[in-house]
Amino acid sequence: MWEELLRALGLVLIIEGILPFLYPGRWRALVQQLASVDNRSLRTAGLISMLAGTALLMLIGGSPE
């Protein structure tokens, strides 16, 4: 279980790093825009992201073999 969790974390870090690596200027502008978004909108976006991730995990399969 721990090995799978670490693999998943590694994939998240890779995916999160793609945009700042490829487009640092655009990434910086996006972060500046996000700084002006209200907390409620950020929380809503985070909740939607978590629900979509959970649905995807449930869709692709139950227990690992």
PDBQT receptor file of N, H, CA, C and O in Angstrom, charges set to zero:
ATOM      1  N   MET A   1       0.807  -1.190   0.000  1.00  0.00    +0.000 N 
ATOM      2  CA  MET A   1       0.000   0.000   0.000  1.00  0.00    +0.000 C 
ATOM      3  C   MET A   1       0.860   1.268   0.000  1.00  0.00    +0.000 C 
ATOM      4  O   MET A   1       0.583   2.205  -0.749  1.00  0.00    +0.000 OA
ATOM      5  N   TRP A   2       1.889   1.299   0.827  1.00  0.00    +0.000 N 
ATOM      6  H   TRP A   2       2.114   0.538   1.436  1.00  0.00    +0.000 HD
ATOM      7  CA  TRP A   2       2.742   2.481   0.897  1.00  0.00    +0.000 C 
ATOM      8  C   TRP A   2       3.459   2.731  -0.421  1.00  0.00    +0.000 C 
ATOM      9  O   TRP A   2       3.653   3.876  -0.830  1.00  0.00    +0.000 OA
ATOM     10  N   GLU A   3       3.850   1.643  -1.082  1.00  0.00    +0.000 N 
ATOM     11  H   GLU A   3       3.692   0.713  -0.751  1.00  0.00    +0.000 HD
ATOM     12  CA  GLU A   3       4.533   1.789  -2.366  1.00  0.00    +0.000 C 
ATOM     13  C   GLU A   3       3.612   2.433  -3.399  1.00  0.00    +0.000 C 
ATOM     14  O   GLU A   3       4.043   3.299  -4.160  1.00  0.00    +0.000 OA
ATOM     15  N   GLU A   4       2.357   2.019  -3.429  1.00  0.00    +0.000 N 
ATOM     16  H   GLU A   4       2.006   1.315  -2.811  1.00  0.00    +0.000 HD
ATOM     17  CA  GLU A   4       1.395   2.604  -4.369  1.00  0.00    +0.000 C 
ATOM     18  C   GLU A   4       1.128   4.071  -4.041  1.00  0.00    +0.000 C 
ATOM     19  O   GLU A   4       1.011   4.905  -4.939  1.00  0.00    +0.000 OA
ATOM     20  N   LEU A   5       1.034   4.371  -2.771  1.00  0.00    +0.000 N 
ATOM     21  H   LEU A   5       1.130   3.693  -2.042  1.00  0.00    +0.000 HD
ATOM     22  CA  LEU A   5       0.811   5.751  -2.357  1.00  0.00    +0.000 C 
ATOM     23  C   LEU A   5       1.978   6.648  -2.768  1.00  0.00    +0.000 C 
ATOM     24  O   LEU A   5       1.770   7.766  -3.239  1.00  0.00    +0.000 OA
ATOM     25  N   LEU A   6       3.189   6.164  -2.592  1.00  0.00    +0.000 N 
ATOM     26  H   LEU A   6       3.358   5.255  -2.210  1.00  0.00    +0.000 HD
ATOM     27  CA  LEU A   6       4.370   6.937  -3.003  1.00  0.00    +0.000 C 
ATOM     28  C   LEU A   6       4.443   7.090  -4.520  1.00  0.00    +0.000 C 
ATOM     29  O   LEU A   6       4.857   8.136  -5.021  1.00  0.00    +0.000 OA
ATOM     30  N   ARG A   7       4.045   6.056  -5.247  1.00  0.00    +0.000 N 
ATOM     31  H   ARG A   7       3.709   5.206  -4.840  1.00  0.00    +0.000 HD
ATOM     32  CA  ARG A   7       4.001   6.180  -6.716  1.00  0.00    +0.000 C 
ATOM     33  C   ARG A   7       2.991   7.237  -7.138  1.00  0.00    +0.000 C 
ATOM     34  O   ARG A   7       3.268   8.053  -8.017  1.00  0.00    +0.000 OA
ATOM     35  N   ALA A   8       1.815   7.220  -6.506  1.00  0.00    +0.000 N 
ATOM     36  H   ALA A   8       1.591   6.557  -5.792  1.00  0.00    +0.000 HD
ATOM     37  CA  ALA A   8       0.788   8.210  -6.820  1.00  0.00    +0.000 C 
ATOM     38  C   ALA A   8       1.290   9.617  -6.501  1.00  0.00    +0.000 C 
ATOM     39  O   ALA A   8       1.086  10.542  -7.287  1.00  0.00    +0.000 OA
ATOM     40  N   LEU A   9       1.942   9.780  -5.358  1.00  0.00    +0.000 N 
ATOM     41  H   LEU A   9       2.108   9.028  -4.720  1.00  0.00    +0.000 HD
ATOM     42  CA  LEU A   9       2.492  11.083  -4.991  1.00  0.00    +0.000 C 
ATOM     43  C   LEU A   9       3.552  11.529  -5.998  1.00  0.00    +0.000 C 
ATOM     44  O   LEU A   9       3.605  12.700  -6.371  1.00  0.00    +0.000 OA
ATOM     45  N   GLY A  10       4.385  10.598  -6.431  1.00  0.00    +0.000 N 
ATOM     46  H   GLY A  10       4.341   9.647  -6.127  1.00  0.00    +0.000 HD
ATOM     47  CA  GLY A  10       5.392  10.917  -7.448  1.00  0.00    +0.000 C 
ATOM     48  C   GLY A  10       4.759  11.388  -8.743  1.00  0.00    +0.000 C 
ATOM     49  O   GLY A  10       5.239  12.342  -9.356  1.00  0.00    +0.000 OA
ATOM     50  N   LEU A  11       3.681  10.730  -9.170  1.00  0.00    +0.000 N 
ATOM     51  H   LEU A  11       3.291   9.956  -8.672  1.00  0.00    +0.000 HD
ATOM     52  CA  LEU A  11       2.983  11.150 -10.387  1.00  0.00    +0.000 C 
ATOM     53  C   LEU A  11       2.362  12.526 -10.230  1.00  0.00    +0.000 C 
ATOM     54  O   LEU A  11       2.391  13.329 -11.162  1.00  0.00    +0.000 OA
ATOM     55  N   VAL A  12       1.802  12.806  -9.066  1.00  0.00    +0.000 N 
ATOM     56  H   VAL A  12       1.778  12.153  -8.308  1.00  0.00    +0.000 HD
ATOM     57  CA  VAL A  12       1.233  14.134  -8.812  1.00  0.00    +0.000 C 
ATOM     58  C   VAL A  12       2.319  15.198  -8.922  1.00  0.00    +0.000 C 
ATOM     59  O   VAL A  12       2.107  16.244  -9.534  1.00  0.00    +0.000 OA
ATOM     60  N   LEU A  13       3.474  14.935  -8.334  1.00  0.00    +0.000 N 
ATOM     61  H   LEU A  13       3.647  14.085  -7.836  1.00  0.00    +0.000 HD
ATOM     62  CA  LEU A  13       4.575  15.910  -8.396  1.00  0.00    +0.000 C 
ATOM     63  C   LEU A  13       5.053  16.131  -9.826  1.00  0.00    +0.000 C 
ATOM     64  O   LEU A  13       5.358  17.258 -10.216  1.00  0.00    +0.000 OA
ATOM     65  N   ILE A  14       5.117  15.067 -10.597  1.00  0.00    +0.000 N 
ATOM     66  H   ILE A  14       4.870  14.151 -10.280  1.00  0.00    +0.000 HD
ATOM     67  CA  ILE A  14       5.524  15.199 -12.000  1.00  0.00    +0.000 C 
ATOM     68  C   ILE A  14       4.516  16.042 -12.765  1.00  0.00    +0.000 C 
ATOM     69  O   ILE A  14       4.892  16.967 -13.485  1.00  0.00    +0.000 OA
ATOM     70  N   ILE A  15       3.235  15.723 -12.611  1.00  0.00    +0.000 N 
ATOM     71  H   ILE A  15       2.930  14.972 -12.026  1.00  0.00    +0.000 HD
ATOM     72  CA  ILE A  15       2.190  16.459 -13.330  1.00  0.00    +0.000 C 
ATOM     73  C   ILE A  15       2.161  17.921 -12.897  1.00  0.00    +0.000 C 
ATOM     74  O   ILE A  15       2.019  18.814 -13.732  1.00  0.00    +0.000 OA
ATOM     75  N   GLU A  16       2.296  18.168 -11.596  1.00  0.00    +0.000 N 
ATOM     76  H   GLU A  16       2.411  17.442 -10.918  1.00  0.00    +0.000 HD
ATOM     77  CA  GLU A  16       2.295  19.537 -11.094  1.00  0.00    +0.000 C 
ATOM     78  C   GLU A  16       3.500  20.334 -11.605  1.00  0.00    +0.000 C 
ATOM     79  O   GLU A  16       3.423  21.556 -11.728  1.00  0.00    +0.000 OA
ATOM     80  N   GLY A  17       4.581  19.669 -11.895  1.00  0.00    +0.000 N 
ATOM     81  H   GLY A  17       4.643  18.676 -11.795  1.00  0.00    +0.000 HD
ATOM     82  CA  GLY A  17       5.782  20.363 -12.332  1.00  0.00    +0.000 C 
ATOM     83  C   GLY A  17       5.865  20.633 -13.824  1.00  0.00    +0.000 C 
ATOM     84  O   GLY A  17       6.730  21.391 -14.263  1.00  0.00    +0.000 OA
ATOM     85  N   ILE A  18       4.989  20.034 -14.607  1.00  0.00    +0.000 N 
ATOM     86  H   ILE A  18       4.286  19.419 -14.250  1.00  0.00    +0.000 HD
ATOM     87  CA  ILE A  18       5.069  20.174 -16.065  1.00  0.00    +0.000 C 
ATOM     88  C   ILE A  18       4.870  21.622 -16.504  1.00  0.00    +0.000 C 
ATOM     89  O   ILE A  18       5.693  22.155 -17.249  1.00  0.00    +0.000 OA
ATOM     90  N   LEU A  19       3.790  22.270 -16.056  1.00  0.00    +0.000 N 
ATOM     91  H   LEU A  19       3.122  21.837 -15.451  1.00  0.00    +0.000 HD
ATOM     92  CA  LEU A  19       3.517  23.636 -16.515  1.00  0.00    +0.000 C 
ATOM     93  C   LEU A  19       4.571  24.646 -16.086  1.00  0.00    +0.000 C 
ATOM     94  O   LEU A  19       5.011  25.438 -16.920  1.00  0.00    +0.000 OA
ATOM     95  N   PRO A  20       5.001  24.658 -14.813  1.00  0.00    +0.000 N 
ATOM     96  CA  PRO A  20       6.050  25.625 -14.471  1.00  0.00    +0.000 C 
ATOM     97  C   PRO A  20       7.354  25.376 -15.227  1.00  0.00    +0.000 C 
ATOM     98  O   PRO A  20       8.102  26.314 -15.504  1.00  0.00    +0.000 OA
ATOM     99  N   PHE A  21       7.624  24.121 -15.558  1.00  0.00    +0.000 N 
ATOM    100  H   PHE A  21       7.016  23.359 -15.332  1.00  0.00    +0.000 HD
ATOM    101  CA  PHE A  21       8.845  23.816 -16.298  1.00  0.00    +0.000 C 
ATOM    102  C   PHE A  21       8.748  24.307 -17.738  1.00  0.00    +0.000 C 
ATOM    103  O   PHE A  21       9.683  24.917 -18.255  1.00  0.00    +0.000 OA
ATOM    104  N   LEU A  22       7.610  24.039 -18.387  1.00  0.00    +0.000 N 
ATOM    105  H   LEU A  22       6.850  23.544 -17.967  1.00  0.00    +0.000 HD
ATOM    106  CA  LEU A  22       7.463  24.400 -19.801  1.00  0.00    +0.000 C 
ATOM    107  C   LEU A  22       7.149  25.878 -20.014  1.00  0.00    +0.000 C 
ATOM    108  O   LEU A  22       7.638  26.484 -20.967  1.00  0.00    +0.000 OA
ATOM    109  N   TYR A  23       6.330  26.464 -19.127  1.00  0.00    +0.000 N 
ATOM    110  H   TYR A  23       5.933  25.972 -18.353  1.00  0.00    +0.000 HD
ATOM    111  CA  TYR A  23       5.865  27.838 -19.314  1.00  0.00    +0.000 C 
ATOM    112  C   TYR A  23       5.991  28.633 -18.014  1.00  0.00    +0.000 C 
ATOM    113  O   TYR A  23       4.971  28.961 -17.407  1.00  0.00    +0.000 OA
ATOM    114  N   PRO A  24       7.197  28.949 -17.573  1.00  0.00    +0.000 N 
ATOM    115  CA  PRO A  24       7.341  29.632 -16.277  1.00  0.00    +0.000 C 
ATOM    116  C   PRO A  24       6.670  31.003 -16.231  1.00  0.00    +0.000 C 
ATOM    117  O   PRO A  24       6.123  31.381 -15.195  1.00  0.00    +0.000 OA
ATOM    118  N   GLY A  25       6.700  31.743 -17.313  1.00  0.00    +0.000 N 
ATOM    119  H   GLY A  25       7.144  31.436 -18.155  1.00  0.00    +0.000 HD
ATOM    120  CA  GLY A  25       6.072  33.067 -17.332  1.00  0.00    +0.000 C 
ATOM    121  C   GLY A  25       4.560  32.975 -17.202  1.00  0.00    +0.000 C 
ATOM    122  O   GLY A  25       3.947  33.714 -16.432  1.00  0.00    +0.000 OA
ATOM    123  N   ARG A  26       3.973  32.071 -17.953  1.00  0.00    +0.000 N 
ATOM    124  H   ARG A  26       4.472  31.471 -18.578  1.00  0.00    +0.000 HD
ATOM    125  CA  ARG A  26       2.526  31.878 -17.874  1.00  0.00    +0.000 C 
ATOM    126  C   ARG A  26       2.124  31.347 -16.499  1.00  0.00    +0.000 C 
ATOM    127  O   ARG A  26       1.091  31.734 -15.953  1.00  0.00    +0.000 OA
ATOM    128  N   TRP A  27       2.945  30.465 -15.951  1.00  0.00    +0.000 N 
ATOM    129  H   TRP A  27       3.785  30.151 -16.396  1.00  0.00    +0.000 HD
ATOM    130  CA  TRP A  27       2.662  29.908 -14.634  1.00  0.00    +0.000 C 
ATOM    131  C   TRP A  27       2.665  31.013 -13.577  1.00  0.00    +0.000 C 
ATOM    132  O   TRP A  27       1.788  31.061 -12.715  1.00  0.00    +0.000 OA
ATOM    133  N   ARG A  28       3.648  31.888 -13.654  1.00  0.00    +0.000 N 
ATOM    134  H   ARG A  28       4.361  31.849 -14.355  1.00  0.00    +0.000 HD
ATOM    135  CA  ARG A  28       3.735  33.002 -12.700  1.00  0.00    +0.000 C 
ATOM    136  C   ARG A  28       2.504  33.900 -12.812  1.00  0.00    +0.000 C 
ATOM    137  O   ARG A  28       1.952  34.329 -11.799  1.00  0.00    +0.000 OA
ATOM    138  N   ALA A  29       2.073  34.184 -14.043  1.00  0.00    +0.000 N 
ATOM    139  H   ALA A  29       2.521  33.835 -14.866  1.00  0.00    +0.000 HD
ATOM    140  CA  ALA A  29       0.883  35.015 -14.247  1.00  0.00    +0.000 C 
ATOM    141  C   ALA A  29      -0.357  34.326 -13.678  1.00  0.00    +0.000 C 
ATOM    142  O   ALA A  29      -1.212  34.980 -13.082  1.00  0.00    +0.000 OA
ATOM    143  N   LEU A  30      -0.454  33.030 -13.856  1.00  0.00    +0.000 N 
ATOM    144  H   LEU A  30       0.240  32.498 -14.340  1.00  0.00    +0.000 HD
ATOM    145  CA  LEU A  30      -1.586  32.282 -13.325  1.00  0.00    +0.000 C 
ATOM    146  C   LEU A  30      -1.605  32.337 -11.801  1.00  0.00    +0.000 C 
ATOM    147  O   LEU A  30      -2.660  32.524 -11.195  1.00  0.00    +0.000 OA
ATOM    148  N   VAL A  31      -0.444  32.175 -11.189  1.00  0.00    +0.000 N 
ATOM    149  H   VAL A  31       0.413  32.024 -11.682  1.00  0.00    +0.000 HD
ATOM    150  CA  VAL A  31      -0.368  32.225  -9.727  1.00  0.00    +0.000 C 
ATOM    151  C   VAL A  31      -0.758  33.620  -9.228  1.00  0.00    +0.000 C 
ATOM    152  O   VAL A  31      -1.421  33.745  -8.199  1.00  0.00    +0.000 OA
ATOM    153  N   GLN A  32      -0.353  34.659  -9.946  1.00  0.00    +0.000 N 
ATOM    154  H   GLN A  32       0.186  34.558 -10.782  1.00  0.00    +0.000 HD
ATOM    155  CA  GLN A  32      -0.740  36.015  -9.556  1.00  0.00    +0.000 C 
ATOM    156  C   GLN A  32      -2.248  36.204  -9.661  1.00  0.00    +0.000 C 
ATOM    157  O   GLN A  32      -2.854  36.861  -8.814  1.00  0.00    +0.000 OA
ATOM    158  N   GLN A  33      -2.853  35.630 -10.696  1.00  0.00    +0.000 N 
ATOM    159  H   GLN A  33      -2.360  35.097 -11.384  1.00  0.00    +0.000 HD
ATOM    160  CA  GLN A  33      -4.304  35.715 -10.837  1.00  0.00    +0.000 C 
ATOM    161  C   GLN A  33      -4.996  34.943  -9.724  1.00  0.00    +0.000 C 
ATOM    162  O   GLN A  33      -6.001  35.402  -9.181  1.00  0.00    +0.000 OA
ATOM    163  N   LEU A  34      -4.471  33.789  -9.384  1.00  0.00    +0.000 N 
ATOM    164  H   LEU A  34      -3.654  33.417  -9.825  1.00  0.00    +0.000 HD
ATOM    165  CA  LEU A  34      -5.065  32.992  -8.315  1.00  0.00    +0.000 C 
ATOM    166  C   LEU A  34      -5.013  33.711  -6.972  1.00  0.00    +0.000 C 
ATOM    167  O   LEU A  34      -5.882  33.510  -6.123  1.00  0.00    +0.000 OA
ATOM    168  N   ALA A  35      -4.007  34.540  -6.782  1.00  0.00    +0.000 N 
ATOM    169  H   ALA A  35      -3.301  34.704  -7.471  1.00  0.00    +0.000 HD
ATOM    170  CA  ALA A  35      -3.889  35.281  -5.524  1.00  0.00    +0.000 C 
ATOM    171  C   ALA A  35      -5.051  36.246  -5.338  1.00  0.00    +0.000 C 
ATOM    172  O   ALA A  35      -5.372  36.610  -4.207  1.00  0.00    +0.000 OA
ATOM    173  N   SER A  36      -5.687  36.665  -6.425  1.00  0.00    +0.000 N 
ATOM    174  H   SER A  36      -5.427  36.368  -7.344  1.00  0.00    +0.000 HD
ATOM    175  CA  SER A  36      -6.793  37.622  -6.318  1.00  0.00    +0.000 C 
ATOM    176  C   SER A  36      -8.163  36.936  -6.271  1.00  0.00    +0.000 C 
ATOM    177  O   SER A  36      -9.181  37.612  -6.125  1.00  0.00    +0.000 OA
ATOM    178  N   VAL A  37      -8.202  35.614  -6.393  1.00  0.00    +0.000 N 
ATOM    179  H   VAL A  37      -7.375  35.064  -6.512  1.00  0.00    +0.000 HD
ATOM    180  CA  VAL A  37      -9.474  34.884  -6.347  1.00  0.00    +0.000 C 
ATOM    181  C   VAL A  37      -9.888  34.699  -4.883  1.00  0.00    +0.000 C 
ATOM    182  O   VAL A  37      -9.051  34.434  -4.020  1.00  0.00    +0.000 OA
ATOM    183  N   ASP A  38     -11.185  34.841  -4.621  1.00  0.00    +0.000 N 
ATOM    184  H   ASP A  38     -11.864  35.056  -5.323  1.00  0.00    +0.000 HD
ATOM    185  CA  ASP A  38     -11.648  34.714  -3.239  1.00  0.00    +0.000 C 
ATOM    186  C   ASP A  38     -11.575  33.260  -2.754  1.00  0.00    +0.000 C 
ATOM    187  O   ASP A  38     -11.563  32.321  -3.549  1.00  0.00    +0.000 OA
ATOM    188  N   ASN A  39     -11.526  33.108  -1.439  1.00  0.00    +0.000 N 
ATOM    189  H   ASN A  39     -11.535  33.872  -0.793  1.00  0.00    +0.000 HD
ATOM    190  CA  ASN A  39     -11.362  31.788  -0.831  1.00  0.00    +0.000 C 
ATOM    191  C   ASN A  39     -12.477  30.825  -1.199  1.00  0.00    +0.000 C 
ATOM    192  O   ASN A  39     -12.224  29.643  -1.432  1.00  0.00    +0.000 OA
ATOM    193  N   ARG A  40     -13.706  31.315  -1.255  1.00  0.00    +0.000 N 
ATOM    194  H   ARG A  40     -13.912  32.275  -1.066  1.00  0.00    +0.000 HD
ATOM    195  CA  ARG A  40     -14.834  30.439  -1.571  1.00  0.00    +0.000 C 
ATOM    196  C   ARG A  40     -14.673  29.808  -2.954  1.00  0.00    +0.000 C 
ATOM    197  O   ARG A  40     -14.942  28.619  -3.125  1.00  0.00    +0.000 OA
ATOM    198  N   SER A  41     -14.240  30.587  -3.931  1.00  0.00    +0.000 N 
ATOM    199  H   SER A  41     -14.021  31.552  -3.791  1.00  0.00    +0.000 HD
ATOM    200  CA  SER A  41     -14.047  30.061  -5.285  1.00  0.00    +0.000 C 
ATOM    201  C   SER A  41     -12.917  29.035  -5.313  1.00  0.00    +0.000 C 
ATOM    202  O   SER A  41     -13.027  28.008  -5.982  1.00  0.00    +0.000 OA
ATOM    203  N   LEU A  42     -11.835  29.310  -4.591  1.00  0.00    +0.000 N 
ATOM    204  H   LEU A  42     -11.745  30.145  -4.047  1.00  0.00    +0.000 HD
ATOM    205  CA  LEU A  42     -10.726  28.351  -4.547  1.00  0.00    +0.000 C 
ATOM    206  C   LEU A  42     -11.149  27.048  -3.876  1.00  0.00    +0.000 C 
ATOM    207  O   LEU A  42     -10.781  25.964  -4.329  1.00  0.00    +0.000 OA
ATOM    208  N   ARG A  43     -11.917  27.155  -2.804  1.00  0.00    +0.000 N 
ATOM    209  H   ARG A  43     -12.217  28.036  -2.437  1.00  0.00    +0.000 HD
ATOM    210  CA  ARG A  43     -12.398  25.953  -2.119  1.00  0.00    +0.000 C 
ATOM    211  C   ARG A  43     -13.331  25.155  -3.021  1.00  0.00    +0.000 C 
ATOM    212  O   ARG A  43     -13.266  23.926  -3.047  1.00  0.00    +0.000 OA
ATOM    213  N   THR A  44     -14.193  25.839  -3.757  1.00  0.00    +0.000 N 
ATOM    214  H   THR A  44     -14.245  26.838  -3.736  1.00  0.00    +0.000 HD
ATOM    215  CA  THR A  44     -15.101  25.159  -4.673  1.00  0.00    +0.000 C 
ATOM    216  C   THR A  44     -14.317  24.433  -5.755  1.00  0.00    +0.000 C 
ATOM    217  O   THR A  44     -14.626  23.286  -6.078  1.00  0.00    +0.000 OA
ATOM    218  N   ALA A  45     -13.313  25.082  -6.316  1.00  0.00    +0.000 N 
ATOM    219  H   ALA A  45     -13.062  26.014  -6.054  1.00  0.00    +0.000 HD
ATOM    220  CA  ALA A  45     -12.483  24.446  -7.335  1.00  0.00    +0.000 C 
ATOM    221  C   ALA A  45     -11.741  23.240  -6.756  1.00  0.00    +0.000 C 
ATOM    222  O   ALA A  45     -11.622  22.209  -7.417  1.00  0.00    +0.000 OA
ATOM    223  N   GLY A  46     -11.245  23.365  -5.529  1.00  0.00    +0.000 N 
ATOM    224  H   GLY A  46     -11.341  24.203  -4.991  1.00  0.00    +0.000 HD
ATOM    225  CA  GLY A  46     -10.565  22.252  -4.877  1.00  0.00    +0.000 C 
ATOM    226  C   GLY A  46     -11.500  21.086  -4.630  1.00  0.00    +0.000 C 
ATOM    227  O   GLY A  46     -11.125  19.931  -4.835  1.00  0.00    +0.000 OA
ATOM    228  N   LEU A  47     -12.724  21.382  -4.189  1.00  0.00    +0.000 N 
ATOM    229  H   LEU A  47     -13.028  22.320  -4.023  1.00  0.00    +0.000 HD
ATOM    230  CA  LEU A  47     -13.704  20.328  -3.948  1.00  0.00    +0.000 C 
ATOM    231  C   LEU A  47     -14.065  19.609  -5.239  1.00  0.00    +0.000 C 
ATOM    232  O   LEU A  47     -14.139  18.381  -5.268  1.00  0.00    +0.000 OA
ATOM    233  N   ILE A  48     -14.289  20.366  -6.304  1.00  0.00    +0.000 N 
ATOM    234  H   ILE A  48     -14.228  21.364  -6.280  1.00  0.00    +0.000 HD
ATOM    235  CA  ILE A  48     -14.609  19.757  -7.594  1.00  0.00    +0.000 C 
ATOM    236  C   ILE A  48     -13.461  18.878  -8.064  1.00  0.00    +0.000 C 
ATOM    237  O   ILE A  48     -13.689  17.787  -8.589  1.00  0.00    +0.000 OA
ATOM    238  N   SER A  49     -12.242  19.338  -7.883  1.00  0.00    +0.000 N 
ATOM    239  H   SER A  49     -12.057  20.223  -7.458  1.00  0.00    +0.000 HD
ATOM    240  CA  SER A  49     -11.067  18.552  -8.277  1.00  0.00    +0.000 C 
ATOM    241  C   SER A  49     -10.983  17.260  -7.479  1.00  0.00    +0.000 C 
ATOM    242  O   SER A  49     -10.715  16.202  -8.048  1.00  0.00    +0.000 OA
ATOM    243  N   MET A  50     -11.207  17.328  -6.174  1.00  0.00    +0.000 N 
ATOM    244  H   MET A  50     -11.425  18.187  -5.712  1.00  0.00    +0.000 HD
ATOM    245  CA  MET A  50     -11.163  16.126  -5.342  1.00  0.00    +0.000 C 
ATOM    246  C   MET A  50     -12.265  15.146  -5.725  1.00  0.00    +0.000 C 
ATOM    247  O   MET A  50     -12.027  13.940  -5.786  1.00  0.00    +0.000 OA
ATOM    248  N   LEU A  51     -13.466  15.652  -5.983  1.00  0.00    +0.000 N 
ATOM    249  H   LEU A  51     -13.659  16.632  -5.933  1.00  0.00    +0.000 HD
ATOM    250  CA  LEU A  51     -14.568  14.778  -6.371  1.00  0.00    +0.000 C 
ATOM    251  C   LEU A  51     -14.308  14.122  -7.723  1.00  0.00    +0.000 C 
ATOM    252  O   LEU A  51     -14.609  12.944  -7.914  1.00  0.00    +0.000 OA
ATOM    253  N   ALA A  52     -13.745  14.890  -8.665  1.00  0.00    +0.000 N 
ATOM    254  H   ALA A  52     -13.500  15.847  -8.509  1.00  0.00    +0.000 HD
ATOM    255  CA  ALA A  52     -13.419  14.325  -9.976  1.00  0.00    +0.000 C 
ATOM    256  C   ALA A  52     -12.340  13.248  -9.842  1.00  0.00    +0.000 C 
ATOM    257  O   ALA A  52     -12.422  12.208 -10.495  1.00  0.00    +0.000 OA
ATOM    258  N   GLY A  53     -11.350  13.487  -9.017  1.00  0.00    +0.000 N 
ATOM    259  H   GLY A  53     -11.284  14.332  -8.487  1.00  0.00    +0.000 HD
ATOM    260  CA  GLY A  53     -10.307  12.491  -8.793  1.00  0.00    +0.000 C 
ATOM    261  C   GLY A  53     -10.843  11.238  -8.147  1.00  0.00    +0.000 C 
ATOM    262  O   GLY A  53     -10.463  10.128  -8.521  1.00  0.00    +0.000 OA
ATOM    263  N   THR A  54     -11.727  11.405  -7.175  1.00  0.00    +0.000 N 
ATOM    264  H   THR A  54     -12.036  12.307  -6.871  1.00  0.00    +0.000 HD
ATOM    265  CA  THR A  54     -12.342  10.256  -6.518  1.00  0.00    +0.000 C 
ATOM    266  C   THR A  54     -13.184   9.457  -7.503  1.00  0.00    +0.000 C 
ATOM    267  O   THR A  54     -13.127   8.228  -7.520  1.00  0.00    +0.000 OA
ATOM    268  N   ALA A  55     -13.964  10.155  -8.321  1.00  0.00    +0.000 N 
ATOM    269  H   ALA A  55     -14.010  11.153  -8.307  1.00  0.00    +0.000 HD
ATOM    270  CA  ALA A  55     -14.786   9.472  -9.322  1.00  0.00    +0.000 C 
ATOM    271  C   ALA A  55     -13.914   8.715 -10.320  1.00  0.00    +0.000 C 
ATOM    272  O   ALA A  55     -14.240   7.594 -10.710  1.00  0.00    +0.000 OA
ATOM    273  N   LEU A  56     -12.812   9.326 -10.731  1.00  0.00    +0.000 N 
ATOM    274  H   LEU A  56     -12.547  10.237 -10.415  1.00  0.00    +0.000 HD
ATOM    275  CA  LEU A  56     -11.906   8.655 -11.659  1.00  0.00    +0.000 C 
ATOM    276  C   LEU A  56     -11.318   7.398 -11.046  1.00  0.00    +0.000 C 
ATOM    277  O   LEU A  56     -11.261   6.356 -11.698  1.00  0.00    +0.000 OA
ATOM    278  N   LEU A  57     -10.883   7.487  -9.808  1.00  0.00    +0.000 N 
ATOM    279  H   LEU A  57     -10.930   8.334  -9.279  1.00  0.00    +0.000 HD
ATOM    280  CA  LEU A  57     -10.334   6.307  -9.134  1.00  0.00    +0.000 C 
ATOM    281  C   LEU A  57     -11.377   5.204  -8.998  1.00  0.00    +0.000 C 
ATOM    282  O   LEU A  57     -11.058   4.026  -9.165  1.00  0.00    +0.000 OA
ATOM    283  N   MET A  58     -12.615   5.572  -8.696  1.00  0.00    +0.000 N 
ATOM    284  H   MET A  58     -12.874   6.528  -8.560  1.00  0.00    +0.000 HD
ATOM    285  CA  MET A  58     -13.672   4.578  -8.575  1.00  0.00    +0.000 C 
ATOM    286  C   MET A  58     -13.997   3.965  -9.938  1.00  0.00    +0.000 C 
ATOM    287  O   MET A  58     -14.330   2.784 -10.033  1.00  0.00    +0.000 OA
ATOM    288  N   LEU A  59     -13.898   4.775 -10.983  1.00  0.00    +0.000 N 
ATOM    289  H   LEU A  59     -13.628   5.735 -10.906  1.00  0.00    +0.000 HD
ATOM    290  CA  LEU A  59     -14.213   4.310 -12.335  1.00  0.00    +0.000 C 
ATOM    291  C   LEU A  59     -13.176   3.311 -12.859  1.00  0.00    +0.000 C 
ATOM    292  O   LEU A  59     -13.530   2.330 -13.512  1.00  0.00    +0.000 OA
ATOM    293  N   ILE A  60     -11.897   3.564 -12.570  1.00  0.00    +0.000 N 
ATOM    294  H   ILE A  60     -11.610   4.362 -12.039  1.00  0.00    +0.000 HD
ATOM    295  CA  ILE A  60     -10.861   2.726 -13.151  1.00  0.00    +0.000 C 
ATOM    296  C   ILE A  60     -10.658   1.417 -12.432  1.00  0.00    +0.000 C 
ATOM    297  O   ILE A  60     -10.005   0.521 -12.966  1.00  0.00    +0.000 OA
ATOM    298  N   GLY A  61     -11.189   1.279 -11.251  1.00  0.00    +0.000 N 
ATOM    299  H   GLY A  61     -11.719   2.007 -10.817  1.00  0.00    +0.000 HD
ATOM    300  CA  GLY A  61     -11.071  -0.023 -10.620  1.00  0.00    +0.000 C 
ATOM    301  C   GLY A  61     -11.118   0.031  -9.118  1.00  0.00    +0.000 C 
ATOM    302  O   GLY A  61     -10.863   1.056  -8.487  1.00  0.00    +0.000 OA
ATOM    303  N   GLY A  62     -11.450  -1.098  -8.581  1.00  0.00    +0.000 N 
ATOM    304  H   GLY A  62     -11.657  -1.931  -9.094  1.00  0.00    +0.000 HD
ATOM    305  CA  GLY A  62     -11.578  -1.220  -7.138  1.00  0.00    +0.000 C 
ATOM    306  C   GLY A  62     -10.252  -1.457  -6.474  1.00  0.00    +0.000 C 
ATOM    307  O   GLY A  62      -9.456  -0.532  -6.316  1.00  0.00    +0.000 OA
ATOM    308  N   SER A  63     -10.007  -2.681  -6.086  1.00  0.00    +0.000 N 
ATOM    309  H   SER A  63     -10.654  -3.433  -6.215  1.00  0.00    +0.000 HD
ATOM    310  CA  SER A  63      -8.818  -2.989  -5.294  1.00  0.00    +0.000 C 
ATOM    311  C   SER A  63      -7.648  -3.383  -6.183  1.00  0.00    +0.000 C 
ATOM    312  O   SER A  63      -7.831  -4.040  -7.208  1.00  0.00    +0.000 OA
ATOM    313  N   PRO A  64      -6.445  -2.980  -5.786  1.00  0.00    +0.000 N 
ATOM    314  CA  PRO A  64      -5.250  -3.376  -6.533  1.00  0.00    +0.000 C 
ATOM    315  C   PRO A  64      -4.962  -4.867  -6.311  1.00  0.00    +0.000 C 
ATOM    316  O   PRO A  64      -5.295  -5.427  -5.267  1.00  0.00    +0.000 OA
ATOM    317  N   GLU A  65      -4.352  -5.480  -7.289  1.00  0.00    +0.000 N 
ATOM    318  H   GLU A  65      -4.082  -5.025  -8.137  1.00  0.00    +0.000 HD
ATOM    319  CA  GLU A  65      -4.057  -6.911  -7.185  1.00  0.00    +0.000 C 
ATOM    320  C   GLU A  65      -2.605  -7.177  -6.967  1.00  0.00    +0.000 C 
ATOM    321  O   GLU A  65      -2.199  -8.334  -6.859  1.00  0.00    +0.000 OA
TER     322      GLU A  65
